[in-house]
Amino acid sequence: MDLRAAAVSSTAQPRFYAARLAGTSVFDPIGDAVAKVRDVVVVPQSRTSARAVGLVVEVSAKRRVFLPITRVTSISPGQVISTGVLNVRRFEKRTGELLVIGELLDRAVTLNDGSGEATVLDIALDQDRHRDWNVSRLHLRRRRRGSSLSRLVSRGETLTVELAEVSGLYGSQAEQSAHLLAASYQDLNPADLAEIIHELAPKRRIELAGELADERLADVIEELPEDIRVEVVTGLDATRAADILDVMDPDDAADLVQELPDSVAAHLLNLMEPEEAEDVRRLLAYDEYTAGGMMTTEPLIVAPETPVAHCLAMISREAIHAALASTVHVCRSPLETPTGKLLGIVHFQQLLRERPDRPVGEIIDQDKVAVEPTAPLSTVTREMATYNLVSMPVIDEDGRLLGAVTVDDVLDHVLPDDWREQDEPPPTTGQIDLSEIARATARDAEDDAATED
């Protein structure tokens, strides 16, 4: 049997396995792919029963929406066929609903025959004569006696049992492993993962944060709303929180420290690496809505004799984001902020047009545009718009480079404080129905039928 959708022969009961269904394409009736399955939403009916109410599917721009099970006309190997109308509102789990992949996989259950405990590897759903999909079987791996509930025994026996043969699946005794949850989101970009963390319960946020590498978590924290960002950082061990601040861009770290309670902020600054903490303290001296408050203290800086090839190698590093990589700052020694005198800047397009061995000091942009650290946000935005810049140097009264303001920093300060929590407008192209009917699609059969009318 192909477990990706686990459609069986016409003489057998229709069945699919949830974990194997993840990633399967959803097609409309004319055969166009409109989404991919990411999870199955179920509602427990009793201690030994649960009914599927829909699928969480991913459409354009990695937006996750709800597809009611009543709109699914077929589940077969490698494909799910729907009526072609999707509700474009972002998926939000309702009270009483459970995500099979996101919450039930890797839970510890107790076998009712007294043979011990097992870990859920996959969950099967069968279609009954009323065309409802119900949780029917569990694919499990036995745990060794005496092992921790949080440790999966790799060589344990696997078995498939009826749902009634186990207990504890819907209880709170064993939640999904945060490690498994983190692994399932490893391909998401930081902004999308931040959205998912935002929707989790506070306890789960901390568990998931604990499974992410420092650099990954730092990138995600930068994309979270202020209150959730503070909650995550204060929920971490202080040493881990300081490590996260160390790997964040200095300007983002300073913004975060500013949001923390004073006692917590002071403690974390003392735990940070001295050089990183000094950068943050320097930025905290400026008002948030000035060039000094928005700038990063780690722009790309080179000496005038540096060859073009070296500059290109610097901007090609994966750790350098696009706005910072757009500009190389040419300065006299020292080459760490605050530097010697800023001689000028060179844009990456100019570097691409020059021979690799040419000294970068020979191709400096003579129309140097820079601001002082006390320049207000309005001045910074006007200058960047006037000269079509994505990065602008910040200098002191002696012409020394202090840092650079990038366009993403400006947008963070121009947009409303709660912009990360506002739902994005629905897409206007593709196979998604944007009518009022689609937007009003409900999850239960009664609302769904009303919408179709």
C-alpha positions as CSV (number, residue, x, y, z in Angstrom):
1,M,0.0,0.0,0.0
2,D,1.2,3.5,-0.8
3,L,1.0,5.3,2.5
4,R,1.4,8.8,1.0
5,A,-2.4,9.0,0.7
6,A,-3.1,5.4,1.5
7,A,-6.1,5.0,-0.8
8,V,-6.9,1.3,-0.9
9,S,-8.7,-0.9,-3.4
10,S,-12.3,-0.4,-4.1
11,T,-13.3,-3.4,-1.9
12,A,-11.5,-2.0,1.1
13,Q,-12.4,0.9,3.4
14,P,-10.9,4.3,2.1
15,R,-8.0,5.2,4.4
16,F,-5.1,7.7,4.5
17,Y,-2.2,8.1,6.9
18,A,-1.8,11.8,8.0
19,A,2.0,12.0,8.1
20,R,2.3,10.4,4.7
21,L,-0.3,12.9,3.4
22,A,1.9,15.9,4.3
23,G,3.3,17.6,1.1
24,T,0.6,16.0,-1.1
25,S,-0.7,18.4,-3.8
26,V,-4.3,19.6,-3.7
27,F,-5.9,19.9,-7.1
28,D,-9.1,21.7,-8.2
29,P,-11.6,19.8,-10.4
30,I,-9.9,20.8,-13.7
31,G,-6.5,19.5,-12.5
32,D,-4.7,22.6,-11.5
33,A,-2.6,22.4,-8.3
34,V,-3.8,25.0,-5.8
35,A,-2.1,24.0,-2.6
36,K,-0.1,21.4,-0.6
37,V,-1.3,19.6,2.5
38,R,0.5,20.5,5.7
39,D,-1.7,19.0,8.4
40,V,-5.0,17.4,9.3
41,V,-7.5,19.0,11.7
42,V,-9.5,16.7,14.0
43,V,-12.0,17.1,16.8
44,P,-12.1,14.4,19.5
45,Q,-15.6,12.9,19.8
46,S,-14.8,10.8,22.8
47,R,-11.8,9.1,24.6
48,T,-11.5,6.7,21.7
49,S,-12.7,8.7,18.7
50,A,-11.9,11.7,16.6
51,R,-13.4,13.1,13.4
52,A,-11.5,15.1,10.8
53,V,-13.0,18.5,10.0
54,G,-10.5,19.7,7.4
55,L,-7.0,20.0,6.2
56,V,-4.4,22.8,6.7
57,V,-3.1,23.6,3.3
58,E,-0.4,25.9,2.1
59,V,-1.1,28.2,-0.8
60,S,1.0,31.0,-2.4
61,A,3.5,32.9,-0.3
62,K,3.5,30.0,2.2
63,R,0.2,31.1,3.5
64,R,-1.6,28.4,5.5
65,V,-5.4,28.3,5.1
66,F,-8.2,25.9,6.1
67,L,-9.8,23.5,3.6
68,P,-13.0,22.0,5.1
69,I,-13.2,18.2,4.7
70,T,-16.6,18.7,3.1
71,R,-14.8,20.3,0.1
72,V,-12.5,17.4,-0.4
73,T,-13.9,15.1,-3.0
74,S,-11.1,12.6,-3.2
75,I,-8.0,11.5,-1.4
76,S,-5.8,9.1,-3.4
77,P,-2.1,8.3,-3.8
78,G,-0.2,11.5,-4.4
79,Q,-3.2,13.8,-4.7
80,V,-6.2,15.4,-3.0
81,I,-9.0,16.8,-5.1
82,S,-11.2,19.6,-3.8
83,T,-14.1,21.6,-5.2
84,G,-11.6,24.4,-6.1
85,V,-12.8,27.0,-3.6
86,L,-10.5,27.9,-0.7
87,N,-11.2,30.2,2.2
88,V,-8.3,32.7,2.0
89,R,-8.3,33.7,5.7
90,R,-5.2,32.5,7.5
91,F,-5.8,29.3,9.4
92,E,-6.4,29.7,13.1
93,K,-7.0,26.6,15.3
94,R,-10.3,26.7,17.2
95,T,-11.0,25.5,20.7
96,G,-11.3,21.7,20.8
97,E,-9.4,21.2,17.5
98,L,-6.2,19.2,17.3
99,L,-3.5,19.1,14.6
100,V,-2.6,15.5,13.8
101,I,1.0,16.3,12.6
102,G,1.6,19.4,14.7
103,E,0.2,18.0,18.0
104,L,-0.4,14.2,18.0
105,L,2.6,12.7,16.4
106,D,5.4,11.6,18.8
107,R,3.0,11.5,21.7
108,A,3.4,8.8,24.2
109,V,0.4,6.4,24.6
110,T,-0.3,3.5,26.8
111,L,-1.1,0.1,25.3
112,N,-4.3,-1.2,27.0
113,D,-3.0,-4.8,27.0
114,G,-0.5,-3.9,29.7
115,S,2.6,-4.3,27.4
116,G,3.8,-0.8,28.1
117,E,4.0,2.5,26.3
118,A,4.6,3.5,22.7
119,T,5.3,6.6,20.6
120,V,2.9,7.6,17.8
121,L,4.6,7.6,14.4
122,D,1.5,8.1,12.2
123,I,-2.2,8.2,12.4
124,A,-4.7,6.6,10.0
125,L,-8.1,8.0,9.2
126,D,-10.9,5.9,7.7
127,Q,-13.9,7.1,5.8
128,D,-17.3,5.7,7.0
129,R,-20.5,5.2,5.2
130,H,-21.5,8.8,6.0
131,R,-18.3,10.0,4.2
132,D,-16.8,11.3,7.4
133,W,-13.1,10.7,8.1
134,N,-12.4,9.3,11.5
135,V,-9.2,8.4,13.4
136,S,-9.0,4.6,13.3
137,R,-5.5,3.3,13.7
138,L,-2.1,4.3,15.1
139,H,1.3,3.3,13.8
140,L,3.5,3.1,16.9
141,R,7.0,2.3,18.1
142,R,7.3,0.6,21.4
143,R,9.3,2.2,24.2
144,R,11.6,0.2,26.4
145,R,10.5,-0.1,30.0
146,G,12.2,2.5,32.2
147,S,13.0,4.9,29.3
148,S,12.2,8.6,29.5
149,L,8.9,9.6,27.9
150,S,10.8,12.2,25.9
151,R,13.2,9.7,24.4
152,L,12.4,7.7,21.3
153,V,14.0,4.3,21.2
154,S,15.3,3.9,17.7
155,R,15.3,0.1,17.7
156,G,11.9,-0.4,19.3
157,E,9.3,-2.7,17.7
158,T,6.8,-1.0,15.4
159,L,3.2,-2.0,15.3
160,T,-0.2,-0.8,14.1
161,V,-3.1,-0.9,16.4
162,E,-6.8,0.1,16.6
163,L,-7.4,3.4,18.3
164,A,-9.4,1.7,21.0
165,E,-6.3,-0.4,22.0
166,V,-4.4,2.6,23.5
167,S,-5.1,5.4,25.9
168,G,-3.7,8.8,26.4
169,L,-3.6,10.0,22.8
170,Y,-5.7,13.2,23.5
171,G,-4.5,13.7,27.0
172,S,-1.9,16.3,28.1
173,Q,0.5,13.8,29.5
174,A,2.7,13.7,26.5
175,E,2.9,16.5,24.0
176,Q,4.6,16.4,20.6
177,S,8.4,16.4,20.8
178,A,9.6,20.0,20.2
179,H,12.5,18.4,18.3
180,L,10.1,16.9,15.8
181,L,8.2,20.1,15.6
182,A,11.3,22.1,14.8
183,A,12.4,19.5,12.2
184,S,9.1,19.8,10.4
185,Y,9.6,23.6,10.1
186,Q,13.3,23.5,9.1
187,D,12.6,24.7,5.5
188,L,10.5,27.7,6.5
189,N,12.1,31.2,6.3
190,P,12.3,33.1,9.6
191,A,9.3,35.3,9.0
192,D,7.0,32.3,8.3
193,L,8.3,30.4,11.3
194,A,7.7,33.5,13.5
195,E,4.1,33.4,12.4
196,I,3.8,29.8,13.5
197,I,5.5,30.5,16.9
198,H,3.1,33.5,17.3
199,E,0.2,31.1,17.1
200,L,1.5,28.5,19.6
201,A,0.7,28.4,23.3
202,P,3.4,30.2,25.5
203,K,4.7,26.9,26.8
204,R,5.1,25.4,23.3
205,R,6.9,28.6,22.1
206,I,9.6,28.1,24.7
207,E,9.9,24.4,23.9
208,L,10.2,25.1,20.2
209,A,12.7,27.9,20.8
210,G,14.8,25.5,22.9
211,E,15.2,23.3,19.8
212,L,16.3,26.0,17.4
213,A,20.0,26.8,16.8
214,D,21.1,30.2,18.1
215,E,21.4,31.9,14.7
216,R,18.0,30.4,13.6
217,L,16.3,31.6,16.8
218,A,17.8,35.0,16.5
219,D,16.5,35.5,13.0
220,V,13.0,34.3,14.1
221,I,12.9,36.6,17.2
222,E,13.6,39.6,15.0
223,E,10.4,38.8,13.1
224,L,8.2,38.4,16.1
225,P,5.8,41.1,17.6
226,E,7.3,43.0,20.6
227,D,5.3,41.2,23.3
228,I,6.0,37.7,22.0
229,R,9.6,38.5,21.5
230,V,10.0,39.6,25.1
231,E,8.0,36.5,26.3
232,V,10.3,34.1,24.4
233,V,13.6,35.8,25.5
234,T,12.5,36.0,29.2
235,G,11.3,32.4,29.1
236,L,14.8,31.2,28.1
237,D,17.7,30.4,30.4
238,A,19.6,33.7,30.9
239,T,22.8,32.3,29.5
240,R,21.0,31.1,26.3
241,A,19.2,34.4,26.0
242,A,22.5,36.3,26.2
243,D,23.9,33.9,23.5
244,I,20.9,34.8,21.2
245,L,21.6,38.5,21.7
246,D,25.3,37.9,20.8
247,V,24.4,36.6,17.4
248,M,21.7,39.1,16.6
249,D,22.5,42.2,14.5
250,P,23.5,44.9,17.1
251,D,20.6,47.2,16.1
252,D,18.0,44.4,16.5
253,A,19.6,43.3,19.8
254,A,19.4,46.9,21.1
255,D,15.8,47.1,20.1
256,L,15.1,43.9,22.0
257,V,17.0,44.9,25.1
258,Q,15.1,48.2,25.2
259,E,11.9,46.3,25.4
260,L,13.0,44.1,28.3
261,P,12.5,45.0,32.0
262,D,15.5,47.0,33.2
263,S,16.7,44.4,35.6
264,V,16.6,41.6,32.9
265,A,18.2,43.9,30.3
266,A,21.1,44.7,32.7
267,H,21.6,41.1,33.6
268,L,21.7,39.9,30.0
269,L,24.1,42.7,28.9
270,N,26.5,41.5,31.6
271,L,26.3,37.9,30.3
272,M,26.9,38.9,26.7
273,E,30.3,38.9,25.0
274,P,32.0,42.2,26.0
275,E,32.4,43.5,22.4
276,E,28.8,42.6,21.5
277,A,27.5,44.2,24.7
278,E,29.5,47.4,24.0
279,D,27.9,47.7,20.5
280,V,24.4,47.3,22.1
281,R,25.1,49.9,24.8
282,R,26.4,52.3,22.3
283,L,23.1,52.1,20.3
284,L,21.0,52.4,23.4
285,A,22.5,55.8,23.9
286,Y,20.5,57.1,20.9
287,D,16.8,57.8,20.6
288,E,15.0,54.9,18.9
289,Y,13.7,57.0,16.1
290,T,17.0,58.5,15.0
291,A,19.7,57.3,12.7
292,G,21.8,56.2,15.6
293,G,19.0,54.3,17.1
294,M,18.2,52.5,13.9
295,M,21.7,51.8,12.5
296,T,23.7,48.6,12.7
297,T,27.3,49.0,13.9
298,E,28.5,46.2,11.6
299,P,28.3,47.4,8.0
300,L,30.8,46.1,5.4
301,I,34.0,48.1,5.9
302,V,37.3,47.9,3.9
303,A,40.5,49.9,3.4
304,P,41.0,51.9,0.2
305,E,43.7,49.4,-1.0
306,T,41.4,46.4,-0.8
307,P,40.9,44.7,-4.2
308,V,37.5,44.4,-5.7
309,A,37.6,40.6,-5.6
310,H,37.9,40.7,-1.8
311,C,34.9,43.0,-1.6
312,L,32.8,40.7,-3.7
313,A,33.7,37.8,-1.5
314,M,32.5,39.8,1.5
315,I,29.1,40.6,0.1
316,S,28.6,37.0,-1.1
317,R,28.6,35.6,2.4
318,E,25.3,34.0,3.3
319,A,25.2,35.7,6.7
320,I,25.1,39.1,5.1
321,H,21.5,40.2,4.3
322,A,20.7,41.9,1.1
323,A,20.5,45.5,2.3
324,L,23.9,45.4,4.0
325,A,25.5,43.6,1.1
326,S,24.4,46.4,-1.3
327,T,27.2,48.8,0.0
328,V,30.8,48.6,0.9
329,H,32.2,51.4,3.1
330,V,35.8,52.6,2.4
331,C,37.5,54.0,5.4
332,R,40.8,54.8,6.9
333,S,42.0,52.6,9.8
334,P,40.7,51.5,12.2
335,L,38.2,49.4,10.2
336,E,35.8,48.7,13.1
337,T,33.2,51.3,14.1
338,P,33.8,54.0,15.0
339,T,36.3,53.9,12.1
340,G,38.8,56.3,10.8
341,K,37.5,58.9,8.3
342,L,34.9,57.6,5.9
343,L,36.3,58.1,2.3
344,G,33.2,57.0,0.5
345,I,31.0,54.0,-0.5
346,V,31.0,51.6,-3.4
347,H,27.8,49.9,-4.5
348,F,27.9,46.2,-5.4
349,Q,26.8,46.8,-9.0
350,Q,29.9,49.0,-9.4
351,L,32.1,46.1,-8.0
352,L,30.7,43.7,-10.6
353,R,31.7,46.0,-13.4
354,E,35.4,46.4,-12.3
355,R,38.4,44.1,-12.8
356,P,39.0,41.9,-9.7
357,D,42.4,43.3,-8.8
358,R,41.5,46.9,-8.9
359,P,41.8,48.7,-5.5
360,V,38.4,49.7,-4.3
361,G,39.7,53.2,-3.3
362,E,39.9,54.0,-7.0
363,I,36.2,53.6,-7.7
364,I,34.6,55.3,-4.7
365,D,31.3,57.1,-5.2
366,Q,32.1,60.8,-5.0
367,D,28.5,61.8,-4.2
368,K,28.7,60.7,-0.6
369,V,25.3,60.8,1.2
370,A,25.5,60.3,5.0
371,V,23.6,61.4,8.1
372,E,24.6,62.1,11.7
373,P,23.4,59.8,14.4
374,T,21.0,62.4,15.8
375,A,19.2,62.7,12.4
376,P,15.5,62.0,13.0
377,L,13.6,59.3,11.1
378,S,12.0,61.8,8.8
379,T,15.4,63.0,7.6
380,V,16.7,59.5,7.1
381,T,13.6,58.4,5.0
382,R,13.7,61.5,2.9
383,E,17.4,61.1,2.1
384,M,17.1,57.4,1.3
385,A,14.1,58.1,-1.0
386,T,15.8,61.1,-2.7
387,Y,18.9,59.1,-3.6
388,N,17.2,55.7,-4.1
389,L,19.4,54.1,-1.3
390,V,18.9,50.8,0.5
391,S,21.7,51.6,2.9
392,M,23.1,54.9,4.2
393,P,26.2,55.5,6.3
394,V,25.9,57.2,9.7
395,I,28.9,59.4,10.6
396,D,30.0,61.6,13.5
397,E,31.1,65.2,13.4
398,D,34.6,64.2,12.4
399,G,33.5,62.1,9.5
400,R,34.1,58.7,11.1
401,L,31.8,55.9,10.2
402,L,29.6,54.9,13.2
403,G,27.3,52.5,11.3
404,A,24.7,52.2,8.6
405,V,20.9,52.5,8.4
406,T,19.3,50.0,6.0
407,V,15.9,50.1,4.4
408,D,14.5,47.2,6.5
409,D,15.4,49.2,9.7
410,V,13.5,52.2,8.3
411,L,10.5,50.2,7.4
412,D,10.3,48.6,10.9
413,H,10.0,52.1,12.3
414,V,7.7,53.6,9.7
415,L,5.1,50.7,9.8
416,P,2.6,50.5,12.6
417,D,3.9,48.9,15.8
418,D,1.6,45.9,15.3
419,W,2.2,45.4,11.6
420,R,3.6,41.8,12.2
421,E,0.2,40.9,13.8
422,Q,-1.9,42.2,11.0
423,D,-3.2,39.7,8.5
424,E,-1.8,40.1,5.0
425,P,-4.3,40.9,2.1
426,P,-5.4,37.9,0.2
427,P,-3.7,37.0,-3.0
428,T,-5.4,38.2,-6.2
429,T,-4.1,35.6,-8.7
430,G,-4.0,31.8,-9.0
431,Q,-6.6,29.3,-8.3
432,I,-8.0,30.8,-5.1
433,D,-11.5,32.2,-5.2
434,L,-11.5,35.7,-3.7
435,S,-15.2,36.2,-3.6
436,E,-17.2,37.0,-0.5
437,I,-18.4,33.3,-0.7
438,A,-14.9,32.0,-0.4
439,R,-14.1,34.4,2.5
440,A,-17.2,33.3,4.3
441,T,-16.5,29.6,4.0
442,A,-16.9,28.0,7.5
443,R,-15.5,24.8,8.9
444,D,-18.5,22.9,9.7
445,A,-20.9,21.3,7.2
446,E,-23.8,23.6,8.0
447,D,-21.8,26.9,7.4
448,D,-20.2,25.3,4.4
449,A,-23.5,24.5,2.8
450,A,-24.7,28.0,3.6
451,T,-21.7,29.5,1.8
452,E,-22.3,27.4,-1.3
453,D,-25.9,28.6,-1.4
